[in-house]
Structures are given as C-alpha cells and as structure tokens.
Amino acid sequence: MTTAARKKQPERAAETATADDVAHDAAANDTRTRTDSFASRYERHKARVMSVDARDVTPATCDPVLVLHNIRTGLKNLRPHAAKLRLDPTVAWDDVFALDELVEGFVYAVDRVTAPLATGDEIAAKRAELQGLRAPALLILRGLSLLESVPPIQRVEALEAGSGLIDMGRDGIGLAALLREFEAELAGKHPFTPERVARMEALGEWVLRNVSPEGSRVAPPTSSEAEGVRDRFWAEIQRRHKDARAAGFKLFGEDFGRYVPALQSRASAARKTEGDAPDGDEKPQNPA
C-alpha cells in the first residue's frame, strides 16, 4: 500500500446499526486521530459550548487527562452496543459518541489557561523522548502484525504514514491506543509496559497541545477569555456524560461504573465491598 493510498482512508464513520459498521468504526479510529489535533477539536466544538447556559457553568478544577482517559474507557465499552442504544430516540447519541472529541478539545482549552508558551528547547526535548518510544513501537507492532496477524497490518500502516512533529504526536496517541486495544493478545510479546504506553500517549498529547500544524509554538490567550471557554467545555462534557452513564447502567447494571467510569474516577481507587458499585459510581438518576 502506498503512502498516498493510506492517506485516502475514510474518516471515522458515525455509529450505525450494523456490526460491520461498528467494526469499521474501530478500525478507522487511528485514521481519525491522525487527521485531527486537539486544537482542531477545540475549534470545532467551541461555538457549540459557548451556547451553554451560564447558569450551568462552574469552574473546571478537574484533571483533564484523567477525564479523557475515563471518557475513552466508557466509549470503548458503549460503542459495541451503539445499535441497541440508538433505539432510544430521547437521547442525542451523536453527542454522546462524540464525547471523546469534546474532551480532547477541553484538554486543549485547559492548557490555554494554565500552560505557558512552550520553549524551543522543551519542544525539542519532548520530540526526542517521543521518538525514542515511537520508533521502536512502530517496528515492534509491524513485526507482530506480520508474524501474529495482531494488530491488523492496516492499522500499523496508517500510523507509519505521514511525517512531521504533529504527525509524530498523533502517532504517540495512536500507538498507545493500539497497544491497549490488543493488550491481551500481545501480552509478553513486547517491552512496552503500561508506564511506557502512558508516557508515549502523554508526550503525543503534549505535542498536539503545544505545537501548531505549521510547527510554531502555540501562544496562550488572555486568562478571562480562556477560563470562560474552558468552563463551558466542562459544563457540556458533564451534560453529555450523564447520558453515557445512564446508558452504562442500562447495559451493565449495578457494575456499570467499571465500564463507564465517573469523569474523575481513578482506576487505583479502592473498591467498595463486593457487590457494591466502585467509589464515585452512584446510580444515574432515572436511568430509564
């Protein structure tokens, strides 16, 4: 497959009612990650979140990366049931299944408030560290794909295509996602510990938040404007996540919190006694 052919892969399809389309959605996810940055997600959703009622807005004091992780976990468990869930016409399912994009925009919004302008030395250091993980990950996953047929070679080729620092950042996120997706099948066959995977993803996200597509540094805006946008992203995330949690309760019952975690839930948090929901996982109100 040529580089040009790889670049023509379709954008991630919307959730549909067939099993084939759900499978296609998962396969296309890496392509979507490569064609969008956190900054573009921010721009895409900014107009929508700015229409949030001011009475629903509270300061966002959460850990945005933790929220992103929990949203990705929840959507990974909900998407295989998309056809069943979409039978309920009272929920805006397109909004629910776009939560990951919304939160990626939120991560960028948070950094516009808190992050100083990255220096050239910082960008160079992050690039070198990311490449030190990205390069072996691509080689290892290609070898495993050829020998074990896992992960699918098309997924690896999609990550190999492209060049430049922004592309490298997207690769860090995509490779981490691929290693997690096939964690069970690849156990003991590669040296990428959960800590290395998490670091590669964090470096990729840092690059996308701090470097523009033109390769220049991203300058922060004035505080008051940035805080207002950040807080409205947070309000919209909370609104949509209520529907995601209600869907999790319908599908998984009392144990729904393990599948669709609370926004600020930590995997290392102590669990309650067996039979109870994890800490922070109260039943959604009226999950009908």
CYANA upper distance limits for C-alpha pairs under 8 A (distance plus 0.5 A):
  1 MET  CA      5 ALA  CA      6.76
  1 MET  CA      6 ARG  CA      7.25
  2 THR  CA      6 ARG  CA      6.79
  3 THR  CA      7 LYS  CA      6.81
  3 THR  CA    161 ALA  CA      6.36
  3 THR  CA    162 GLY  CA      8.13
  4 ALA  CA      8 LYS  CA      7.14
  5 ALA  CA      9 GLN  CA      7.66
  6 ARG  CA    157 GLU  CA      7.86
  6 ARG  CA    158 ALA  CA      6.60
  6 ARG  CA    161 ALA  CA      7.41
  7 LYS  CA    158 ALA  CA      8.21
  7 LYS  CA    161 ALA  CA      7.95
  9 GLN  CA     28 ALA  CA      8.36
  9 GLN  CA     31 THR  CA      7.52
 10 PRO  CA     28 ALA  CA      7.67
 10 PRO  CA     31 THR  CA      8.13
 11 GLU  CA     28 ALA  CA      7.19
 11 GLU  CA     31 THR  CA      7.14
 11 GLU  CA     32 ARG  CA      6.22
 12 ARG  CA     25 ASP  CA      6.30
 12 ARG  CA     28 ALA  CA      5.54
 12 ARG  CA     29 ASN  CA      6.38
 12 ARG  CA     31 THR  CA      7.68
 12 ARG  CA     32 ARG  CA      6.12
 13 ALA  CA     21 ASP  CA      8.19
 13 ALA  CA     24 HIS  CA      8.00
 13 ALA  CA     25 ASP  CA      6.11
 13 ALA  CA     28 ALA  CA      7.98
 14 ALA  CA     25 ASP  CA      7.87
 14 ALA  CA     94 ASP  CA      8.30
 15 GLU  CA     21 ASP  CA      7.78
 15 GLU  CA     22 VAL  CA      7.09
 15 GLU  CA     25 ASP  CA      7.73
 15 GLU  CA     79 ARG  CA      8.01
 15 GLU  CA     82 ALA  CA      6.85
 15 GLU  CA     83 ALA  CA      8.19
 15 GLU  CA     94 ASP  CA      8.29
 15 GLU  CA     97 PHE  CA      8.14
 16 THR  CA     21 ASP  CA      6.60
 16 THR  CA     22 VAL  CA      7.25
 16 THR  CA     82 ALA  CA      7.40
 16 THR  CA     83 ALA  CA      6.64
 17 ALA  CA     21 ASP  CA      7.76
 17 ALA  CA     22 VAL  CA      8.23
 17 ALA  CA     82 ALA  CA      7.37
 17 ALA  CA     83 ALA  CA      4.71
 17 ALA  CA     84 LYS  CA      8.22
 17 ALA  CA     86 ARG  CA      8.45
 18 THR  CA     22 VAL  CA      6.97
 18 THR  CA     83 ALA  CA      7.41
 19 ALA  CA     23 ALA  CA      6.77
 19 ALA  CA     80 PRO  CA      8.47
 20 ASP  CA     24 HIS  CA      6.62
 21 ASP  CA     25 ASP  CA      6.57
 22 VAL  CA     26 ALA  CA      7.12
 22 VAL  CA     79 ARG  CA      7.71
 22 VAL  CA     80 PRO  CA      6.86
 22 VAL  CA     82 ALA  CA      8.32
 23 ALA  CA     27 ALA  CA      6.95
 24 HIS  CA     28 ALA  CA      6.54
 25 ASP  CA     29 ASN  CA      6.77
 27 ALA  CA    155 ARG  CA      7.38
 28 ALA  CA     32 ARG  CA      6.93
 29 ASN  CA     33 THR  CA      6.79
 30 ASP  CA     34 ARG  CA      6.78
 30 ASP  CA    155 ARG  CA      7.50
 30 ASP  CA    158 ALA  CA      7.58
 30 ASP  CA    159 LEU  CA      7.75
 30 ASP  CA    174 GLY  CA      6.15
 31 THR  CA     35 THR  CA      6.88
 31 THR  CA    158 ALA  CA      6.97
 31 THR  CA    159 LEU  CA      8.37
 32 ARG  CA     36 ASP  CA      6.76
 33 THR  CA     37 SER  CA      7.72
 33 THR  CA    170 ARG  CA      6.74
 33 THR  CA    173 ILE  CA      8.27
 33 THR  CA    174 GLY  CA      7.22
 34 ARG  CA    159 LEU  CA      8.23
 34 ARG  CA    167 ASP  CA      7.19
 34 ARG  CA    170 ARG  CA      5.89
 34 ARG  CA    171 ASP  CA      7.70
 34 ARG  CA    174 GLY  CA      8.29
 36 ASP  CA     40 SER  CA      6.63
 36 ASP  CA     41 ARG  CA      7.50
 37 SER  CA     41 ARG  CA      6.91
 37 SER  CA    170 ARG  CA      8.02
 37 SER  CA    208 LEU  CA      6.48
 38 PHE  CA     42 TYR  CA      6.72
 38 PHE  CA    104 GLU  CA      5.83
 38 PHE  CA    105 GLY  CA      5.87
 38 PHE  CA    107 VAL  CA      7.95
 38 PHE  CA    108 TYR  CA      6.42
 38 PHE  CA    205 GLU  CA      8.36
 38 PHE  CA    208 LEU  CA      6.60
 38 PHE  CA    209 ARG  CA      6.80
 39 ALA  CA     43 GLU  CA      6.85
 39 ALA  CA    105 GLY  CA      6.96
 39 ALA  CA    108 TYR  CA      6.65
 39 ALA  CA    208 LEU  CA      7.74
 39 ALA  CA    209 ARG  CA      7.13
 40 SER  CA     44 ARG  CA      6.48
 40 SER  CA    105 GLY  CA      7.99
 41 ARG  CA     45 HIS  CA      6.70
 41 ARG  CA    101 GLU  CA      6.54
 41 ARG  CA    102 LEU  CA      7.23
 41 ARG  CA    104 GLU  CA      6.97
 41 ARG  CA    105 GLY  CA      5.21
 42 TYR  CA     46 LYS  CA      6.24
 42 TYR  CA    102 LEU  CA      7.91
 42 TYR  CA    104 GLU  CA      7.79
 42 TYR  CA    105 GLY  CA      4.30
 42 TYR  CA    106 PHE  CA      7.20
 42 TYR  CA    108 TYR  CA      7.05
 42 TYR  CA    109 ALA  CA      7.36
 43 GLU  CA     47 ALA  CA      8.19
 43 GLU  CA    105 GLY  CA      8.04
 45 HIS  CA     49 VAL  CA      6.83
 45 HIS  CA    102 LEU  CA      7.10
 45 HIS  CA    105 GLY  CA      7.64
 46 LYS  CA     50 MET  CA      6.61
 46 LYS  CA    229 VAL  CA      7.84
 46 LYS  CA    233 PHE  CA      8.18
 47 ALA  CA     51 SER  CA      7.36
 48 ARG  CA     52 VAL  CA      7.97
 49 VAL  CA    229 VAL  CA      8.09
 49 VAL  CA    232 ARG  CA      6.01
 49 VAL  CA    233 PHE  CA      6.07
 49 VAL  CA    236 GLU  CA      6.77
 50 MET  CA    229 VAL  CA      7.25
 50 MET  CA    232 ARG  CA      6.72
 50 MET  CA    233 PHE  CA      8.44
 52 VAL  CA     56 ASP  CA      7.66
 52 VAL  CA     57 VAL  CA      8.09
 52 VAL  CA    232 ARG  CA      6.85
 52 VAL  CA    235 ALA  CA      7.95
 52 VAL  CA    236 GLU  CA      7.52
 53 ASP  CA     57 VAL  CA      7.55
 56 ASP  CA    235 ALA  CA      6.92
 57 VAL  CA    231 ASP  CA      6.64
 57 VAL  CA    232 ARG  CA      6.44
 57 VAL  CA    234 TRP  CA      8.30
 57 VAL  CA    235 ALA  CA      6.01
 58 THR  CA    231 ASP  CA      6.66
 58 THR  CA    232 ARG  CA      8.46
 58 THR  CA    234 TRP  CA      8.49
 58 THR  CA    235 ALA  CA      7.55
 59 PRO  CA    227 GLU  CA      8.43
 59 PRO  CA    231 ASP  CA      5.86
 60 ALA  CA    230 ARG  CA      7.49
 60 ALA  CA    231 ASP  CA      5.83
 60 ALA  CA    234 TRP  CA      6.56
 62 CYS  CA     67 VAL  CA      8.14
 62 CYS  CA    264 GLN  CA      7.53
 63 ASP  CA     67 VAL  CA      6.88
 63 ASP  CA    264 GLN  CA      7.80
 64 PRO  CA     68 LEU  CA      6.66
 64 PRO  CA    103 VAL  CA      8.28
 64 PRO  CA    106 PHE  CA      7.81
 64 PRO  CA    107 VAL  CA      6.02
 64 PRO  CA    110 VAL  CA      7.88
 65 VAL  CA     69 HIS  CA      6.75
 65 VAL  CA    107 VAL  CA      7.39
 66 LEU  CA     70 ASN  CA      6.79
 66 LEU  CA    263 LEU  CA      8.10
 66 LEU  CA    264 GLN  CA      6.89
 66 LEU  CA    265 SER  CA      8.32
 66 LEU  CA    266 ARG  CA      8.04
 67 VAL  CA     71 ILE  CA      6.63
 67 VAL  CA    103 VAL  CA      8.01
 67 VAL  CA    263 LEU  CA      5.54
 67 VAL  CA    264 GLN  CA      6.22
 68 LEU  CA     72 ARG  CA      6.66
 68 LEU  CA    100 ASP  CA      7.33
 68 LEU  CA    103 VAL  CA      6.37
 68 LEU  CA    104 GLU  CA      7.37
 68 LEU  CA    107 VAL  CA      8.37
 69 HIS  CA     73 THR  CA      6.74
 70 ASN  CA     74 GLY  CA      6.66
 70 ASN  CA    260 VAL  CA      7.88
 70 ASN  CA    261 PRO  CA      6.33
 70 ASN  CA    262 ALA  CA      7.55
 70 ASN  CA    263 LEU  CA      6.46
 70 ASN  CA    264 GLN  CA      7.96
 70 ASN  CA    265 SER  CA      7.80
 71 ILE  CA     75 LEU  CA      6.64
 71 ILE  CA     99 LEU  CA      7.47
 71 ILE  CA    100 ASP  CA      6.58
 71 ILE  CA    103 VAL  CA      8.31
 71 ILE  CA    260 VAL  CA      8.07
 71 ILE  CA    261 PRO  CA      8.09
 71 ILE  CA    263 LEU  CA      7.45
 72 ARG  CA     76 LYS  CA      6.52
 72 ARG  CA    100 ASP  CA      6.62
 73 THR  CA     77 ASN  CA      7.06
 73 THR  CA    259 TYR  CA      7.48
 73 THR  CA    260 VAL  CA      7.16
 73 THR  CA    261 PRO  CA      7.97
 74 GLY  CA     78 LEU  CA      6.71
 74 GLY  CA    244 ALA  CA      8.16
 74 GLY  CA    259 TYR  CA      6.20
 74 GLY  CA    260 VAL  CA      4.49
 74 GLY  CA    261 PRO  CA      6.81
 75 LEU  CA     79 ARG  CA      6.24
 75 LEU  CA     97 PHE  CA      7.27
 75 LEU  CA    100 ASP  CA      8.23
 75 LEU  CA    260 VAL  CA      7.93
 76 LYS  CA     80 PRO  CA      8.06
 77 ASN  CA     81 HIS  CA      8.36
 77 ASN  CA    259 TYR  CA      6.55
 77 ASN  CA    260 VAL  CA      7.67
 78 LEU  CA     82 ALA  CA      7.01
 78 LEU  CA    247 ALA  CA      8.22
 78 LEU  CA    248 GLY  CA      7.57
 78 LEU  CA    260 VAL  CA      8.38
 79 ARG  CA     97 PHE  CA      8.09
 81 HIS  CA     85 LEU  CA      6.73
 82 ALA  CA     86 ARG  CA      6.49
 83 ALA  CA     87 LEU  CA      7.36
 85 LEU  CA     93 TRP  CA      8.49
 85 LEU  CA    247 ALA  CA      7.74
 86 ARG  CA     91 VAL  CA      8.44
 86 ARG  CA     93 TRP  CA      7.10
 91 VAL  CA    243 ASP  CA      7.62
 92 ALA  CA     96 VAL  CA      7.11
 93 TRP  CA     97 PHE  CA      6.55
 94 ASP  CA     98 ALA  CA      6.60
 95 ASP  CA     99 LEU  CA      6.96
 95 ASP  CA    240 ARG  CA      7.21
 96 VAL  CA    240 ARG  CA      6.19
 96 VAL  CA    241 HIS  CA      7.48
 96 VAL  CA    243 ASP  CA      7.45
 96 VAL  CA    244 ALA  CA      6.71
 98 ALA  CA    102 LEU  CA      6.88
 99 LEU  CA    103 VAL  CA      6.60
 99 LEU  CA    237 ILE  CA      7.43
 99 LEU  CA    240 ARG  CA      7.72
 99 LEU  CA    241 HIS  CA      8.13
100 ASP  CA    104 GLU  CA      6.69
101 GLU  CA    105 GLY  CA      6.86
102 LEU  CA    106 PHE  CA      6.76
102 LEU  CA    233 PHE  CA      7.98
102 LEU  CA    237 ILE  CA      7.55
103 VAL  CA    107 VAL  CA      6.64
103 VAL  CA    233 PHE  CA      8.27
103 VAL  CA    237 ILE  CA      7.45
104 GLU  CA    108 TYR  CA      7.03
105 GLY  CA    109 ALA  CA      6.70
105 GLY  CA    233 PHE  CA      8.36
106 PHE  CA    110 VAL  CA      6.61
106 PHE  CA    230 ARG  CA      6.84
106 PHE  CA    233 PHE  CA      6.20
106 PHE  CA    234 TRP  CA      7.47
107 VAL  CA    111 ASP  CA      6.86
108 TYR  CA    112 ARG  CA      6.83
108 TYR  CA    209 ARG  CA      6.32
109 ALA  CA    113 VAL  CA      7.35
109 ALA  CA    226 ALA  CA      7.36
109 ALA  CA    229 VAL  CA      7.34
109 ALA  CA    230 ARG  CA      5.55
109 ALA  CA    233 PHE  CA      8.37
110 VAL  CA    114 THR  CA      6.85
110 VAL  CA    226 ALA  CA      8.39
110 VAL  CA    227 GLU  CA      8.25
110 VAL  CA    230 ARG  CA      6.26
111 ASP  CA    115 ALA  CA      5.43
111 ASP  CA    209 ARG  CA      7.84
112 ARG  CA    219 ALA  CA      8.46
112 ARG  CA    220 PRO  CA      5.53
112 ARG  CA    221 PRO  CA      6.93
112 ARG  CA    226 ALA  CA      6.72
113 VAL  CA    220 PRO  CA      7.42
113 VAL  CA    221 PRO  CA      7.91
113 VAL  CA    222 THR  CA      8.38
113 VAL  CA    223 SER  CA      6.33
113 VAL  CA    226 ALA  CA      6.02
113 VAL  CA    227 GLU  CA      6.62
113 VAL  CA    230 ARG  CA      8.38
115 ALA  CA    220 PRO  CA      7.66
116 PRO  CA    219 ALA  CA      8.20
116 PRO  CA    220 PRO  CA      7.18
117 LEU  CA    210 ASN  CA      8.19
117 LEU  CA    217 ARG  CA      7.33
117 LEU  CA    218 VAL  CA      7.00
117 LEU  CA    219 ALA  CA      5.96
117 LEU  CA    220 PRO  CA      7.01
118 ALA  CA    122 GLU  CA      6.72
118 ALA  CA    123 ILE  CA      7.26
118 ALA  CA    210 ASN  CA      6.95
118 ALA  CA    217 ARG  CA      6.89
118 ALA  CA    218 VAL  CA      8.01
119 THR  CA    123 ILE  CA      6.87
119 THR  CA    217 ARG  CA      8.17
120 GLY  CA    124 ALA  CA      6.67
120 GLY  CA    217 ARG  CA      8.50
121 ASP  CA    125 ALA  CA      6.61
122 GLU  CA    126 LYS  CA      6.64
123 ILE  CA    127 ARG  CA      6.53
123 ILE  CA    207 VAL  CA      7.98
123 ILE  CA    211 VAL  CA      8.50
124 ALA  CA    128 ALA  CA      6.72
125 ALA  CA    129 GLU  CA      6.77
126 LYS  CA    130 LEU  CA      6.49
126 LYS  CA    203 LEU  CA      7.06
126 LYS  CA    207 VAL  CA      8.01
127 ARG  CA    131 GLN  CA      6.54
127 ARG  CA    165 LEU  CA      7.83
127 ARG  CA    207 VAL  CA      8.25
128 ALA  CA    132 GLY  CA      6.70
129 GLU  CA    133 LEU  CA      7.31
129 GLU  CA    203 LEU  CA      8.37
130 LEU  CA    134 ARG  CA      6.43
130 LEU  CA    168 MET  CA      8.33
130 LEU  CA    169 GLY  CA      8.34
130 LEU  CA    172 GLY  CA      7.57
130 LEU  CA    200 MET  CA      6.58
130 LEU  CA    203 LEU  CA      6.46
130 LEU  CA    204 GLY  CA      7.55
131 GLN  CA    135 ALA  CA      6.20
131 GLN  CA    168 MET  CA      8.08
132 GLY  CA    136 PRO  CA      7.65
133 LEU  CA    137 ALA  CA      6.66
133 LEU  CA    196 ARG  CA      8.27
133 LEU  CA    200 MET  CA      6.84
134 ARG  CA    138 LEU  CA      6.68
134 ARG  CA    168 MET  CA      8.29
134 ARG  CA    171 ASP  CA      7.65
134 ARG  CA    172 GLY  CA      6.68
134 ARG  CA    175 LEU  CA      8.09
134 ARG  CA    200 MET  CA      7.76
135 ALA  CA    139 LEU  CA      6.95
136 PRO  CA    140 ILE  CA      6.44
137 ALA  CA    141 LEU  CA      6.48
137 ALA  CA    175 LEU  CA      7.67
137 ALA  CA    192 PHE  CA      8.38
138 LEU  CA    142 ARG  CA      6.56
138 LEU  CA    156 VAL  CA      7.65
138 LEU  CA    159 LEU  CA      8.34
138 LEU  CA    160 GLU  CA      7.56
138 LEU  CA    175 LEU  CA      8.16
139 LEU  CA    143 GLY  CA      6.75
140 ILE  CA    144 LEU  CA      6.65
140 ILE  CA    190 HIS  CA      7.65
141 LEU  CA    145 SER  CA      6.41
141 LEU  CA    151 PRO  CA      7.51
141 LEU  CA    156 VAL  CA      7.32
142 ARG  CA    146 LEU  CA      6.73
142 ARG  CA    153 ILE  CA      7.35
142 ARG  CA    156 VAL  CA      6.77
143 GLY  CA    147 LEU  CA      6.63
144 LEU  CA    148 GLU  CA      5.78
144 LEU  CA    149 SER  CA      7.26
144 LEU  CA    150 VAL  CA      6.74
144 LEU  CA    151 PRO  CA      7.68
145 SER  CA    149 SER  CA      4.87
145 SER  CA    150 VAL  CA      5.19
145 SER  CA    151 PRO  CA      5.69
145 SER  CA    152 PRO  CA      6.45
145 SER  CA    153 ILE  CA      6.02
145 SER  CA    156 VAL  CA      8.41
146 LEU  CA    150 VAL  CA      8.34
146 LEU  CA    153 ILE  CA      7.62
149 SER  CA    153 ILE  CA      7.69
150 VAL  CA    182 PHE  CA      7.96
150 VAL  CA    185 GLU  CA      7.89
150 VAL  CA    186 LEU  CA      8.18
151 PRO  CA    155 ARG  CA      7.49
151 PRO  CA    156 VAL  CA      7.81
151 PRO  CA    178 LEU  CA      7.98
151 PRO  CA    182 PHE  CA      7.30
152 PRO  CA    156 VAL  CA      7.38
153 ILE  CA    157 GLU  CA      6.63
154 GLN  CA    158 ALA  CA      6.65
155 ARG  CA    159 LEU  CA      7.22
156 VAL  CA    160 GLU  CA      6.81
157 GLU  CA    161 ALA  CA      6.79
159 LEU  CA    171 ASP  CA      6.36
159 LEU  CA    174 GLY  CA      7.59
159 LEU  CA    175 LEU  CA      8.01
162 GLY  CA    167 ASP  CA      6.77
163 SER  CA    167 ASP  CA      6.10
163 SER  CA    168 MET  CA      7.41
164 GLY  CA    168 MET  CA      6.71
165 LEU  CA    169 GLY  CA      6.77
165 LEU  CA    207 VAL  CA      8.01
165 LEU  CA    215 GLY  CA      7.68
166 ILE  CA    170 ARG  CA      6.92
166 ILE  CA    207 VAL  CA      7.27
166 ILE  CA    208 LEU  CA      6.69
166 ILE  CA    211 VAL  CA      7.64
166 ILE  CA    212 SER  CA      8.07
166 ILE  CA    213 PRO  CA      6.70
166 ILE  CA    215 GLY  CA      8.08
167 ASP  CA    171 ASP  CA      6.65
168 MET  CA    172 GLY  CA      6.86
168 MET  CA    204 GLY  CA      7.54
169 GLY  CA    173 ILE  CA      7.24
169 GLY  CA    203 LEU  CA      7.53
169 GLY  CA    204 GLY  CA      4.28
169 GLY  CA    205 GLU  CA      6.87
169 GLY  CA    206 TRP  CA      8.17
169 GLY  CA    207 VAL  CA      5.87
169 GLY  CA    208 LEU  CA      6.38
170 ARG  CA    174 GLY  CA      6.59
170 ARG  CA    204 GLY  CA      6.44
170 ARG  CA    205 GLU  CA      8.08
170 ARG  CA    208 LEU  CA      7.83
171 ASP  CA    175 LEU  CA      6.26
171 ASP  CA    204 GLY  CA      7.53
172 GLY  CA    176 ALA  CA      6.72
172 GLY  CA    200 MET  CA      5.78
172 GLY  CA    201 GLU  CA      5.58
172 GLY  CA    202 ALA  CA      8.40
172 GLY  CA    203 LEU  CA      7.41
172 GLY  CA    204 GLY  CA      5.11
172 GLY  CA    205 GLU  CA      8.26
173 ILE  CA    177 ALA  CA      6.77
173 ILE  CA    200 MET  CA      7.54
173 ILE  CA    201 GLU  CA      5.01
173 ILE  CA    202 ALA  CA      8.12
173 ILE  CA    204 GLY  CA      6.02
173 ILE  CA    205 GLU  CA      7.30
174 GLY  CA    178 LEU  CA      6.70
174 GLY  CA    201 GLU  CA      8.35
175 LEU  CA    179 LEU  CA      6.66
175 LEU  CA    201 GLU  CA      8.26
176 ALA  CA    180 ARG  CA      6.73
176 ALA  CA    197 VAL  CA      5.77
176 ALA  CA    198 ALA  CA      7.47
176 ALA  CA    200 MET  CA      7.17
176 ALA  CA    201 GLU  CA      6.14
177 ALA  CA    181 GLU  CA      6.54
178 LEU  CA    182 PHE  CA      6.82
179 LEU  CA    183 GLU  CA      6.15
179 LEU  CA    186 LEU  CA      8.43
179 LEU  CA    197 VAL  CA      7.95
182 PHE  CA    186 LEU  CA      6.56
183 GLU  CA    187 ALA  CA      6.34
186 LEU  CA    190 HIS  CA      7.62
192 PHE  CA    196 ARG  CA      6.13
192 PHE  CA    197 VAL  CA      6.67
193 THR  CA    197 VAL  CA      6.78
194 PRO  CA    198 ALA  CA      6.56
195 GLU  CA    199 ARG  CA      6.61
196 ARG  CA    200 MET  CA      6.61
197 VAL  CA    201 GLU  CA      6.78
198 ALA  CA    202 ALA  CA      6.60
199 ARG  CA    203 LEU  CA      6.59
200 MET  CA    204 GLY  CA      6.73
201 GLU  CA    205 GLU  CA      6.71
202 ALA  CA    206 TRP  CA      6.62
203 LEU  CA    207 VAL  CA      6.78
204 GLY  CA    208 LEU  CA      6.92
205 GLU  CA    209 ARG  CA      6.66
206 TRP  CA    210 ASN  CA      6.53
207 VAL  CA    211 VAL  CA      6.15
208 LEU  CA    212 SER  CA      7.83
209 ARG  CA    218 VAL  CA      8.21
210 ASN  CA    217 ARG  CA      6.55
210 ASN  CA    218 VAL  CA      5.88
211 VAL  CA    215 GLY  CA      6.25
211 VAL  CA    216 SER  CA      6.24
211 VAL  CA    217 ARG  CA      5.41
211 VAL  CA    218 VAL  CA      6.12
212 SER  CA    216 SER  CA      5.85
212 SER  CA    217 ARG  CA      6.63
212 SER  CA    218 VAL  CA      6.43
221 PRO  CA    225 GLU  CA      7.76
221 PRO  CA    226 ALA  CA      6.81
222 THR  CA    226 ALA  CA      6.78
223 SER  CA    227 GLU  CA      6.44
224 SER  CA    228 GLY  CA      6.81
225 GLU  CA    229 VAL  CA      7.02
226 ALA  CA    230 ARG  CA      6.59
227 GLU  CA    231 ASP  CA      6.57
228 GLY  CA    232 ARG  CA      6.83
229 VAL  CA    233 PHE  CA      6.79
230 ARG  CA    234 TRP  CA      6.88
231 ASP  CA    235 ALA  CA      6.77
232 ARG  CA    236 GLU  CA      6.76
233 PHE  CA    237 ILE  CA      6.67
234 TRP  CA    238 GLN  CA      6.76
235 ALA  CA    239 ARG  CA      6.81
236 GLU  CA    240 ARG  CA      6.77
237 ILE  CA    241 HIS  CA      6.44
238 GLN  CA    242 LYS  CA      6.93
239 ARG  CA    243 ASP  CA      7.96
240 ARG  CA    244 ALA  CA      7.19
241 HIS  CA    245 ARG  CA      6.59
241 HIS  CA    263 LEU  CA      8.44
242 LYS  CA    246 ALA  CA      6.67
242 LYS  CA    284 PRO  CA      7.70
243 ASP  CA    247 ALA  CA      6.64
244 ALA  CA    248 GLY  CA      6.73
244 ALA  CA    260 VAL  CA      7.78
245 ARG  CA    249 PHE  CA      6.76
245 ARG  CA    256 PHE  CA      8.18
245 ARG  CA    260 VAL  CA      6.54
245 ARG  CA    261 PRO  CA      8.25
245 ARG  CA    262 ALA  CA      8.34
245 ARG  CA    284 PRO  CA      6.97
246 ALA  CA    250 LYS  CA      6.87
246 ALA  CA    284 PRO  CA      6.00
246 ALA  CA    285 GLN  CA      8.28
246 ALA  CA    287 PRO  CA      5.37
246 ALA  CA    288 ALA  CA      8.16
247 ALA  CA    251 LEU  CA      6.78
247 ALA  CA    287 PRO  CA      7.90
248 GLY  CA    252 PHE  CA      6.24
248 GLY  CA    253 GLY  CA      7.85
248 GLY  CA    256 PHE  CA      5.77
248 GLY  CA    257 GLY  CA      8.15
248 GLY  CA    259 TYR  CA      7.40
248 GLY  CA    260 VAL  CA      6.27
249 PHE  CA    253 GLY  CA      5.24
249 PHE  CA    254 GLU  CA      7.17
249 PHE  CA    255 ASP  CA      8.20
249 PHE  CA    256 PHE  CA      5.60
249 PHE  CA    283 LYS  CA      7.74
249 PHE  CA    284 PRO  CA      7.80
249 PHE  CA    287 PRO  CA      7.38
250 LYS  CA    287 PRO  CA      7.46
250 LYS  CA    288 ALA  CA      8.11
251 LEU  CA    256 PHE  CA      8.04
252 PHE  CA    256 PHE  CA      5.39
252 PHE  CA    259 TYR  CA      8.07
254 GLU  CA    276 ASP  CA      7.91
254 GLU  CA    277 ALA  CA      6.69
254 GLU  CA    283 LYS  CA      8.07
255 ASP  CA    259 TYR  CA      8.05
255 ASP  CA    276 ASP  CA      8.14
255 ASP  CA    277 ALA  CA      6.13
255 ASP  CA    278 PRO  CA      8.31
256 PHE  CA    260 VAL  CA      6.44
256 PHE  CA    261 PRO  CA      8.06
256 PHE  CA    277 ALA  CA      8.09
256 PHE  CA    281 ASP  CA      8.36
257 GLY  CA    261 PRO  CA      5.12
257 GLY  CA    262 ALA  CA      7.30
257 GLY  CA    277 ALA  CA      6.97
257 GLY  CA    278 PRO  CA      6.77
257 GLY  CA    281 ASP  CA      5.79
258 ARG  CA    278 PRO  CA      7.76
261 PRO  CA    265 SER  CA      6.68
261 PRO  CA    281 ASP  CA      7.61
262 ALA  CA    280 GLY  CA      6.95
262 ALA  CA    281 ASP  CA      6.71
265 SER  CA    269 ALA  CA      8.02
265 SER  CA    279 ASP  CA      8.28
265 SER  CA    280 GLY  CA      7.20
269 ALA  CA    279 ASP  CA      7.94
270 ALA  CA    278 PRO  CA      8.29
270 ALA  CA    279 ASP  CA      7.81
271 ARG  CA    277 ALA  CA      8.34
271 ARG  CA    278 PRO  CA      5.60
271 ARG  CA    279 ASP  CA      6.70
272 LYS  CA    276 ASP  CA      6.39
272 LYS  CA    277 ALA  CA      7.30
272 LYS  CA    278 PRO  CA      6.23
272 LYS  CA    279 ASP  CA      7.04
277 ALA  CA    281 ASP  CA      6.32
277 ALA  CA    282 GLU  CA      7.59
283 LYS  CA    287 PRO  CA      8.41
